[in-house]
């Protein structure tokens, strides 16, 4: 799967994307949210090619900053805001 994205110069660039890889990262963080701070130091929402995954990761980071515990309830609450 490739995803078209803008380069810093305003051009389009096709980047490889793995929907399964992104889902695996997000699912792993839901199972063990204590690792979120480590992962957030290496990844940003922009690293996710799929918009819905980008929004989920961003919400996880916000929840962790506010509540210190990411689970399905706090994540859904944040996504509905």
C-alpha positions as CSV (number, residue, x, y, z in Angstrom):
1,X,0.0,0.0,0.0
2,X,1.3,3.4,-0.9
3,X,0.0,6.7,0.4
4,X,0.4,10.1,-1.4
5,X,1.7,12.8,0.9
6,X,3.1,16.3,0.5
7,X,6.8,16.9,0.7
8,X,8.1,20.0,2.5
9,X,8.4,21.6,-1.0
10,X,4.7,21.1,-1.8
11,X,5.3,18.1,-4.2
12,X,3.5,14.8,-3.9
13,X,5.5,11.8,-2.9
14,X,4.3,8.2,-2.6
15,X,5.4,6.6,0.7
16,X,5.1,3.0,1.6
17,X,2.4,2.4,4.3
18,X,1.4,-0.6,6.2
19,X,-2.1,-0.6,7.5
20,X,-1.4,-3.7,9.5
21,X,1.8,-2.2,10.9
22,X,0.0,0.9,12.1
23,X,-2.8,-1.1,13.6
24,X,-0.3,-3.3,15.4
25,X,1.4,-0.3,17.0
26,X,-1.9,1.2,18.1
27,X,-3.2,-2.2,19.5
28,X,0.1,-2.8,21.3
29,X,-0.2,0.6,23.0
30,X,-3.7,-0.1,24.1
31,X,-2.6,-3.4,25.6
32,X,0.4,-1.7,27.4
33,X,0.0,2.0,27.6
34,X,3.0,2.3,29.9
35,X,5.1,2.2,26.7
36,X,3.3,5.2,25.1
37,X,5.9,7.7,26.4
38,X,8.7,5.7,24.8
39,X,6.9,5.3,21.5
40,X,5.8,9.0,21.5
41,X,9.4,9.9,21.7
42,X,10.1,8.1,18.4
43,X,6.8,8.6,16.5
44,X,4.5,11.5,15.9
45,X,0.9,11.4,14.5
46,X,2.4,12.5,11.1
47,X,4.3,9.1,11.0
48,X,0.9,7.4,10.5
49,X,-0.1,7.3,6.8
50,X,-3.8,6.4,7.5
51,X,-5.7,9.4,8.8
52,X,-7.9,7.5,11.3
53,X,-4.7,5.9,12.8
54,X,-3.1,9.3,13.0
55,X,-6.1,10.6,14.9
56,X,-6.1,7.6,17.3
57,X,-2.3,8.0,18.0
58,X,-2.8,11.7,18.6
59,X,-5.7,11.0,21.0
60,X,-3.6,8.5,22.9
61,X,-0.8,11.0,23.4
62,X,-3.4,13.6,24.7
63,X,-5.0,11.1,27.0
64,X,-1.7,10.0,28.4
65,X,-0.8,13.6,29.1
66,X,-4.1,14.3,30.8
67,X,-5.1,11.1,32.5
68,X,-1.8,9.1,32.6
69,X,-3.7,5.9,31.6
70,X,-4.8,5.1,28.1
71,X,-7.5,2.5,27.8
72,X,-10.4,2.0,25.4
73,X,-12.8,4.1,27.5
74,X,-10.5,7.2,27.9
75,X,-9.5,6.9,24.2
76,X,-13.0,6.8,22.9
77,X,-13.9,9.7,25.2
78,X,-11.0,11.8,23.8
79,X,-11.9,10.9,20.2
80,X,-15.4,12.1,20.7
81,X,-14.3,15.5,21.9
